[in-house]
Amino acid sequence: MDKAFEPRSTAMELLENMFDVEMRFLRSGSGNIDMLTDAFHTDVVVHEPQSLPYAGDWKGLEGIAALFHKMQESWSNVAVKNLQAAQDDDIIFMNCTLSLTSRANGVTIKQPFAEVLRFRDGLLLEGTPFYYDTSEILATLGQPMRAARMA
């Protein structure tokens, strides 16, 4: 079928595929970044908050794979509940309740989470997550609060 006539994926289909690819990649333990190409653009970038242990801009498939592994070092379980999404062209606004279990101490926290995601050709191109309480995340991980940066 001609790509111009293919039906567009819905926001929920794109999100479910993205989460599914991420989980399959992590469960595989292989580190084969080619697995990520089913949901992530080769030029993908995810902007994580500076206050978290996995802070910064994670670029390309190698960067996304490294981010997933870094998060897996911190969390033994990550669950998304009550996922909702709205879509405006190639931008998806998603929110959910995020459940995170610390690998270090087994403590689980739950908090609201939102993310702005930009897709190109059905693949994630850019993601900007918004965590409700990064100080609670750091406390759960047993890490000190980072000093706020002044712009």
Backbone as a chain_set.jsonl record, in Angstrom:
{"seq": "MDKAFEPRSTAMELLENMFDVEMRFLRSGSGNIDMLTDAFHTDVVVHEPQSLPYAGDWKGLEGIAALFHKMQESWSNVAVKNLQAAQDDDIIFMNCTLSLTSRANGVTIKQPFAEVLRFRDGLLLEGTPFYYDTSEILATLGQPMRAARMA", "coords": {"N": [[0.847, -1.185, 0.0], [0.527, 2.227, -0.771], [2.417, 4.584, 1.0], [1.367, 7.14, 1.459], [-1.311, 6.699, 1.588], [-1.752, 5.1, 3.741], [-3.45, 4.338, 6.778], [-3.356, 6.595, 9.551], [-1.663, 6.02, 12.612], [-3.176, 5.78, 15.82], [-2.879, 7.808, 18.782], [-2.802, 6.167, 21.092], [-2.107, 3.698, 19.968], [0.48, 4.25, 19.001], [1.79, 4.837, 21.437], [1.435, 2.429, 22.898], [2.867, 0.673, 21.251], [5.429, 1.818, 21.461], [6.011, 1.494, 24.245], [5.875, -1.293, 24.356], [7.99, -2.105, 22.648], [10.141, -1.024, 24.07], [10.0, -2.558, 26.474], [10.371, -5.174, 25.46], [12.971, -4.903, 24.468], [14.428, -4.427, 26.858], [13.863, -6.788, 28.314], [15.084, -8.662, 26.689], [17.795, -8.409, 27.095], [19.878, -8.338, 25.352], [21.019, -6.065, 24.235], [20.815, -5.33, 21.628], [20.406, -2.827, 19.552], [18.982, -2.596, 17.238], [16.494, -3.623, 17.68], [15.044, -1.508, 18.647], [14.269, 0.021, 16.515], [11.683, -0.359, 15.658], [10.054, 1.391, 16.969], [11.38, 3.746, 17.575], [12.841, 6.62, 16.207], [15.82, 7.021, 14.246], [17.083, 9.401, 14.833], [16.224, 10.078, 17.356], [15.616, 11.86, 20.421], [15.605, 12.148, 23.913], [14.707, 14.133, 26.596], [15.689, 14.153, 29.707], [15.002, 15.174, 33.111], [17.289, 17.363, 34.82], [17.611, 16.845, 37.514], [17.512, 14.141, 38.018], [18.995, 10.804, 38.347], [19.497, 9.835, 35.825], [19.914, 11.98, 34.119], [19.72, 14.432, 31.466], [20.178, 14.844, 27.86], [19.363, 12.255, 25.794], [20.479, 10.804, 23.006], [19.81, 9.49, 19.737], [19.625, 5.987, 18.725], [21.494, 4.51, 20.178], [21.811, 6.15, 22.402], [19.208, 6.067, 23.504], [19.036, 3.356, 24.15], [21.055, 3.272, 26.102], [19.914, 4.995, 28.012], [17.626, 3.49, 28.76], [18.92, 1.284, 29.938], [20.251, 2.565, 32.037], [18.069, 3.513, 33.531], [17.033, 1.054, 34.222], [18.945, 0.172, 35.985], [18.297, 1.651, 38.216], [15.576, 1.098, 38.759], [13.586, -1.682, 39.598], [11.124, -2.345, 38.792], [8.831, -0.878, 36.621], [5.787, 0.561, 36.077], [2.966, 1.493, 34.162], [-0.044, 3.035, 34.63], [-3.51, 3.776, 33.998], [-3.272, 5.137, 31.518], [-3.535, 7.887, 29.381], [-4.107, 9.814, 26.435], [-3.643, 12.519, 24.154], [-3.744, 13.792, 20.871], [-2.149, 15.885, 18.533], [-1.632, 16.341, 15.417], [1.631, 15.492, 14.794], [2.336, 15.418, 17.428], [2.069, 14.042, 20.647], [0.387, 14.179, 23.667], [0.738, 12.8, 26.693], [-0.507, 11.271, 29.687], [-0.321, 9.639, 32.866], [-0.411, 7.319, 35.645], [2.48, 6.691, 37.265], [4.273, 3.974, 38.417], [6.956, 3.138, 40.351], [9.536, 1.009, 41.343], [12.166, 0.833, 43.531], [15.287, -0.537, 42.835], [17.322, -0.755, 44.682], [16.211, -0.772, 47.313], [13.635, -1.785, 47.297], [11.409, -0.166, 47.679], [8.338, 1.196, 46.638], [6.976, 3.76, 44.703], [4.265, 5.856, 43.701], [3.127, 8.107, 41.314], [1.765, 10.986, 39.58], [2.428, 11.387, 36.083], [3.615, 12.911, 33.137], [4.092, 13.398, 29.61], [5.471, 14.909, 26.728], [5.456, 14.05, 23.452], [6.986, 13.718, 20.307], [6.416, 12.525, 17.113], [7.648, 11.009, 14.109], [6.807, 9.689, 11.083], [5.548, 7.577, 12.433], [7.365, 6.887, 14.381], [9.097, 7.512, 17.45], [10.452, 10.682, 17.791], [11.141, 12.772, 19.5], [11.134, 13.217, 23.001], [9.833, 14.583, 25.977], [9.778, 14.227, 29.248], [7.76, 14.74, 32.214], [8.024, 14.6, 35.491], [6.176, 14.184, 38.476], [7.215, 14.546, 41.114], [10.354, 14.911, 41.604], [12.032, 14.974, 43.79], [10.939, 13.085, 45.538], [11.431, 10.828, 44.013], [14.267, 10.775, 44.025], [14.695, 10.475, 46.81], [13.554, 7.957, 47.206], [15.321, 6.424, 45.782], [17.436, 6.69, 47.415], [19.203, 8.787, 47.118], [20.897, 11.917, 47.366], [19.319, 15.162, 47.224], [19.734, 17.216, 44.383], [21.343, 20.328, 43.9], [19.49, 23.162, 42.884], [19.691, 24.46, 39.607], [20.532, 27.618, 38.401], [19.275, 29.605, 35.804]], "CA": [[0.0, 0.0, 0.0], [1.255, 3.486, -0.836], [2.53, 5.178, 2.334], [0.5, 8.313, 1.556], [-2.69, 6.275, 1.809], [-1.86, 4.269, 4.938], [-4.133, 5.024, 7.869], [-2.487, 7.07, 10.629], [-1.79, 5.348, 13.895], [-3.723, 6.617, 16.877], [-1.952, 8.096, 19.872], [-2.669, 4.996, 21.959], [-1.36, 2.67, 19.232], [1.882, 4.654, 19.008], [2.314, 4.694, 22.794], [1.504, 1.01, 23.241], [3.987, 0.106, 20.503], [6.666, 2.336, 22.041], [6.247, 0.808, 25.517], [6.105, -2.706, 24.069], [9.345, -2.23, 22.108], [11.054, -0.775, 25.198], [9.99, -3.711, 27.381], [11.006, -6.309, 24.768], [14.399, -4.614, 24.43], [14.995, -4.637, 28.198], [13.763, -8.213, 28.67], [15.987, -9.465, 25.858], [19.136, -8.349, 27.662], [20.856, -8.491, 24.28], [21.642, -4.807, 23.867], [20.675, -5.163, 20.182], [19.625, -1.6, 19.361], [18.104, -2.734, 16.072], [15.149, -3.897, 18.195], [14.394, -0.236, 18.942], [13.855, 0.7, 15.28], [10.242, -0.519, 15.447], [9.304, 2.451, 17.649], [12.199, 4.928, 17.812], [13.52, 7.192, 15.051], [17.28, 6.99, 14.427], [17.494, 10.702, 15.375], [15.452, 10.312, 18.575], [16.234, 12.469, 21.594], [14.746, 12.234, 25.095], [15.246, 15.14, 27.518], [15.377, 13.804, 31.095], [15.281, 16.282, 34.027], [18.642, 17.432, 35.378], [17.631, 16.426, 38.916], [17.448, 12.686, 38.149], [20.274, 10.109, 38.115], [19.651, 9.592, 34.387], [19.673, 13.319, 33.577], [20.338, 14.882, 30.234], [19.608, 14.54, 26.555], [19.767, 10.928, 25.323], [20.306, 10.978, 21.568], [20.012, 8.353, 18.853], [19.241, 4.677, 19.253], [22.473, 4.142, 21.207], [21.476, 6.933, 23.587], [17.971, 5.548, 24.102], [19.392, 2.073, 24.77], [21.8, 3.59, 27.323], [18.939, 5.524, 28.972], [16.836, 2.372, 29.276], [19.759, 0.498, 30.848], [20.495, 3.4, 33.23], [16.842, 3.48, 34.326], [16.896, -0.306, 34.734], [19.839, 0.089, 37.149], [17.611, 2.295, 39.335], [14.232, 0.576, 39.008], [13.357, -3.105, 39.325], [9.821, -2.439, 38.156], [8.198, 0.361, 36.188], [4.463, 0.247, 35.551], [2.158, 2.623, 33.718], [-1.476, 2.793, 34.85], [-4.435, 4.851, 33.619], [-2.674, 5.885, 30.415], [-4.417, 8.707, 28.55], [-3.316, 10.557, 25.452], [-4.283, 13.399, 23.182], [-2.84, 13.924, 19.741], [-2.287, 17.019, 17.634], [-0.734, 16.057, 14.302], [2.7, 14.565, 15.162], [2.607, 15.58, 18.859], [1.185, 13.325, 21.57], [0.46, 14.571, 25.069], [0.273, 11.641, 27.449], [-0.396, 11.302, 31.138], [-0.599, 8.347, 33.481], [0.144, 7.148, 36.981], [3.717, 5.939, 37.138], [4.657, 3.208, 39.599], [8.388, 2.854, 40.271], [10.07, 0.253, 42.479], [13.608, 0.993, 43.631], [16.072, -1.766, 42.833], [18.195, -0.749, 45.849], [15.568, -1.026, 48.604], [12.308, -2.371, 47.119], [10.345, 0.796, 47.94], [7.56, 1.562, 45.455], [6.263, 5.035, 44.738], [3.319, 6.092, 42.609], [2.886, 9.53, 41.149], [1.355, 11.402, 38.239], [3.515, 11.542, 35.122], [3.166, 13.395, 31.829], [5.178, 13.488, 28.64], [5.172, 15.442, 25.41], [6.177, 13.198, 22.511], [6.845, 14.08, 18.889], [6.646, 11.373, 16.253], [7.816, 11.192, 12.672], [6.582, 8.415, 10.386], [5.162, 6.554, 13.396], [8.489, 6.593, 15.279], [9.368, 8.598, 18.387], [11.554, 11.555, 17.412], [11.551, 13.573, 20.657], [10.312, 13.054, 24.187], [10.147, 15.416, 27.14], [8.979, 13.755, 30.374], [7.514, 15.622, 33.356], [7.771, 13.804, 36.682], [5.459, 14.975, 39.461], [8.017, 14.887, 42.284], [11.679, 14.318, 41.455], [12.648, 14.797, 45.115], [10.478, 11.789, 46.031], [12.163, 9.819, 43.245], [15.625, 10.714, 44.568], [14.632, 9.915, 48.161], [13.282, 6.529, 47.058], [16.562, 5.808, 45.31], [18.464, 6.889, 48.429], [20.18, 9.728, 46.605], [20.667, 13.287, 47.853], [18.762, 16.156, 46.309], [20.73, 18.024, 43.67], [21.08, 21.765, 44.003], [18.806, 23.736, 41.723], [20.536, 25.271, 38.727], [19.971, 28.917, 38.018], [19.446, 29.811, 34.36]], "C": [[0.887, 1.241, 0.0], [1.231, 4.158, 0.533], [1.597, 6.379, 2.514], [-0.941, 7.932, 1.866], [-2.852, 5.356, 3.017], [-2.606, 5.034, 6.019], [-3.13, 5.43, 8.952], [-2.723, 6.255, 11.882], [-2.387, 6.311, 14.904], [-2.661, 6.829, 17.945], [-1.737, 6.863, 20.74], [-1.905, 3.879, 21.265], [0.132, 2.991, 19.227], [2.507, 4.454, 20.383], [2.453, 3.228, 23.183], [2.654, 0.335, 22.517], [5.317, 0.535, 21.121], [7.004, 1.62, 23.354], [6.552, -0.665, 25.304], [7.53, -2.94, 23.556], [10.371, -2.03, 23.219], [11.135, -1.994, 26.114], [10.646, -4.939, 26.738], [12.516, -6.126, 24.726], [15.043, -4.908, 25.785], [14.965, -6.107, 28.603], [14.764, -9.065, 27.903], [17.395, -9.51, 26.446], [20.238, -8.379, 26.617], [21.626, -7.208, 23.981], [21.582, -4.531, 22.374], [19.778, -3.957, 19.9], [18.725, -1.656, 18.131], [16.666, -3.031, 16.501], [14.36, -2.607, 18.391], [13.832, 0.447, 17.699], [12.376, 0.53, 14.966], [9.426, 0.598, 16.086], [10.064, 3.768, 17.767], [12.927, 5.345, 16.531], [15.025, 7.149, 15.301], [17.813, 8.298, 15.013], [16.758, 11.061, 16.667], [16.293, 11.04, 19.629], [15.186, 12.527, 22.702], [15.454, 13.142, 26.092], [14.814, 14.787, 28.945], [15.762, 14.962, 32.02], [16.685, 16.2, 34.634], [18.728, 16.919, 36.807], [17.652, 14.915, 39.085], [18.789, 12.028, 37.855], [20.527, 9.793, 36.642], [19.35, 10.881, 33.621], [20.295, 13.502, 32.205], [19.573, 14.517, 28.991], [20.214, 13.229, 26.051], [19.438, 10.874, 23.842], [20.61, 9.706, 20.789], [19.611, 7.04, 19.512], [20.205, 4.206, 20.339], [22.172, 4.867, 22.515], [20.23, 6.422, 24.285], [18.242, 4.221, 24.788], [20.13, 2.313, 26.08], [20.864, 4.137, 28.403], [18.123, 4.387, 29.581], [17.643, 1.536, 30.264], [20.039, 1.262, 32.144], [19.255, 3.399, 34.134], [16.651, 2.09, 34.955], [17.833, -0.538, 35.922], [19.155, 0.652, 38.393], [16.33, 1.589, 39.74], [14.122, -0.904, 38.667], [12.013, -3.317, 38.652], [9.319, -1.031, 37.837], [6.865, -0.036, 35.577], [3.72, 1.538, 35.247], [0.698, 2.235, 33.886], [-2.271, 4.005, 34.374], [-3.872, 5.75, 32.525], [-3.761, 6.607, 29.613], [-3.544, 9.495, 27.584], [-4.217, 11.425, 24.591], [-3.252, 13.65, 22.089], [-3.186, 15.167, 18.932], [-1.221, 16.853, 16.559], [0.351, 15.082, 14.771], [3.078, 14.65, 16.649], [1.571, 14.797, 19.666], [1.466, 13.838, 22.976], [-0.085, 13.388, 25.856], [0.384, 11.904, 28.937], [-0.813, 9.938, 31.675], [-0.237, 8.435, 34.966], [1.334, 6.227, 36.822], [4.01, 5.265, 38.467], [6.099, 2.772, 39.403], [8.834, 2.114, 41.52], [11.583, 0.328, 42.445], [14.3, -0.36, 43.678], [16.888, -1.885, 44.129], [17.489, -1.188, 47.135], [14.151, -1.592, 48.501], [11.143, -1.436, 47.384], [9.672, 1.166, 46.613], [6.886, 2.903, 45.696], [5.328, 5.09, 43.535], [3.082, 7.588, 42.535], [2.423, 9.834, 39.73], [2.587, 11.637, 37.366], [2.905, 12.03, 33.813], [4.372, 13.451, 30.903], [4.638, 14.076, 27.345], [6.078, 14.687, 24.44], [5.928, 13.669, 21.087], [7.262, 12.889, 18.041], [6.883, 11.818, 14.821], [7.691, 9.811, 12.027], [6.293, 7.275, 11.358], [6.243, 6.174, 14.387], [8.739, 7.789, 16.192], [10.606, 9.37, 17.945], [12.071, 12.352, 18.613], [10.577, 13.344, 21.805], [10.796, 13.949, 25.314], [9.233, 14.984, 28.281], [8.887, 14.796, 31.488], [7.108, 14.744, 34.539], [7.13, 14.709, 37.732], [6.369, 15.442, 40.594], [9.387, 14.209, 42.189], [12.385, 14.16, 42.802], [12.194, 13.482, 45.746], [11.204, 10.653, 45.301], [13.57, 9.66, 43.807], [15.651, 10.103, 45.965], [14.406, 8.401, 48.107], [14.535, 5.788, 46.61], [17.703, 5.962, 46.312], [19.555, 7.837, 47.979], [19.862, 11.124, 47.117], [20.05, 14.157, 46.773], [19.902, 16.904, 45.653], [20.345, 19.482, 43.82], [20.43, 22.247, 42.726], [19.784, 24.571, 40.908], [19.814, 26.554, 38.384], [20.262, 29.122, 36.544], [20.251, 31.048, 34.093]], "O": [[1.895, 1.284, 0.707], [0.176, 4.292, 1.152], [1.092, 6.606, 3.613], [-1.709, 8.76, 2.357], [-3.955, 4.883, 3.294], [-2.421, 6.242, 6.166], [-2.178, 4.702, 9.233], [-3.848, 5.85, 12.174], [-2.135, 7.514, 14.85], [-1.665, 6.108, 17.997], [-0.599, 6.548, 21.089], [-1.127, 3.178, 21.912], [0.958, 2.1, 19.427], [3.628, 3.957, 20.488], [3.477, 2.828, 23.736], [3.349, -0.493, 23.104], [6.223, -0.283, 21.286], [8.14, 1.191, 23.555], [7.398, -1.229, 25.997], [8.197, -3.878, 23.991], [11.352, -2.768, 23.306], [12.23, -2.414, 26.488], [11.393, -5.66, 27.399], [13.263, -7.084, 24.925], [16.083, -5.562, 25.852], [15.931, -6.616, 29.171], [15.239, -10.079, 28.414], [18.101, -10.51, 26.319], [21.417, -8.438, 26.967], [22.767, -7.264, 23.521], [22.226, -3.598, 21.894], [18.554, -4.045, 19.996], [17.805, -0.849, 17.998], [15.725, -2.726, 15.769], [13.132, -2.616, 18.307], [13.008, 1.354, 17.812], [11.86, 1.216, 14.083], [8.241, 0.746, 15.788], [9.456, 4.805, 18.031], [13.549, 4.52, 15.861], [15.461, 7.231, 16.449], [18.88, 8.307, 15.626], [16.683, 12.236, 17.027], [17.508, 10.86, 19.715], [14.036, 12.901, 22.47], [16.632, 12.957, 26.397], [13.69, 15.093, 29.344], [16.738, 15.663, 31.753], [17.195, 15.116, 34.92], [19.819, 16.588, 37.272], [17.8, 14.439, 40.211], [19.634, 12.623, 37.186], [21.662, 9.513, 36.258], [18.635, 10.878, 32.619], [21.256, 12.827, 31.836], [18.476, 13.961, 29.047], [21.431, 13.115, 25.903], [18.269, 10.896, 23.457], [21.524, 8.951, 21.12], [19.298, 6.994, 20.701], [19.787, 3.575, 21.31], [22.262, 4.285, 23.596], [20.188, 6.347, 25.513], [17.739, 3.976, 25.885], [19.865, 1.63, 27.069], [20.999, 3.787, 29.575], [17.951, 4.336, 30.799], [17.125, 1.125, 31.303], [20.06, 0.671, 33.223], [19.375, 3.298, 35.355], [16.166, 1.973, 36.081], [17.536, -1.369, 36.781], [19.405, 0.183, 39.503], [16.024, 1.488, 40.928], [14.516, -1.33, 37.581], [11.786, -4.345, 38.014], [9.377, -0.126, 38.669], [6.811, -0.867, 34.67], [3.828, 2.53, 35.968], [0.254, 1.221, 33.347], [-1.758, 5.124, 34.352], [-3.982, 6.974, 32.598], [-4.767, 6.013, 29.223], [-2.389, 9.803, 27.879], [-5.379, 11.107, 24.341], [-2.05, 13.711, 22.348], [-4.354, 15.462, 18.68], [-0.054, 17.184, 16.768], [0.029, 13.946, 15.117], [4.043, 14.016, 17.075], [0.37, 14.875, 19.41], [2.613, 13.921, 23.414], [-1.248, 13.018, 25.697], [1.247, 12.654, 29.392], [-1.551, 9.191, 31.032], [0.182, 9.48, 35.464], [1.211, 5.117, 36.305], [3.997, 5.909, 39.516], [6.43, 2.117, 38.415], [8.542, 2.545, 42.635], [12.213, -0.06, 41.461], [13.934, -1.226, 44.474], [17.118, -2.992, 44.616], [18.079, -1.889, 47.957], [13.526, -1.855, 49.529], [9.991, -1.865, 47.322], [10.339, 1.413, 45.608], [6.304, 3.146, 46.754], [5.567, 4.462, 42.503], [2.866, 8.252, 43.548], [2.652, 9.056, 38.803], [3.645, 12.034, 37.853], [1.812, 11.612, 33.432], [5.517, 13.538, 31.349], [3.517, 13.789, 26.924], [7.3, 14.683, 24.584], [4.798, 13.98, 20.711], [8.336, 12.32, 18.236], [6.39, 12.856, 14.38], [8.402, 8.878, 12.401], [6.732, 6.144, 11.145], [6.065, 5.233, 15.161], [8.612, 8.938, 15.769], [11.674, 8.79, 17.748], [13.273, 12.585, 18.741], [9.363, 13.286, 21.61], [11.993, 14.063, 25.574], [8.051, 15.327, 28.293], [9.788, 15.612, 31.683], [5.998, 14.214, 34.583], [7.504, 15.875, 37.858], [6.308, 16.604, 40.996], [9.559, 13.075, 42.637], [13.25, 13.295, 42.941], [12.984, 12.825, 46.423], [11.547, 9.639, 45.909], [14.021, 8.539, 44.041], [16.531, 9.3, 46.272], [15.006, 7.655, 48.881], [14.772, 4.652, 47.021], [18.798, 5.439, 46.103], [20.703, 7.713, 48.404], [18.695, 11.478, 47.283], [20.231, 13.925, 45.577], [20.916, 17.193, 46.289], [19.163, 19.824, 43.863], [20.77, 21.803, 41.629], [20.605, 25.3, 41.464], [18.615, 26.552, 38.108], [21.368, 28.845, 36.081], [20.499, 31.385, 32.935]]}, "num_chains": 1, "name": "protein.A"}
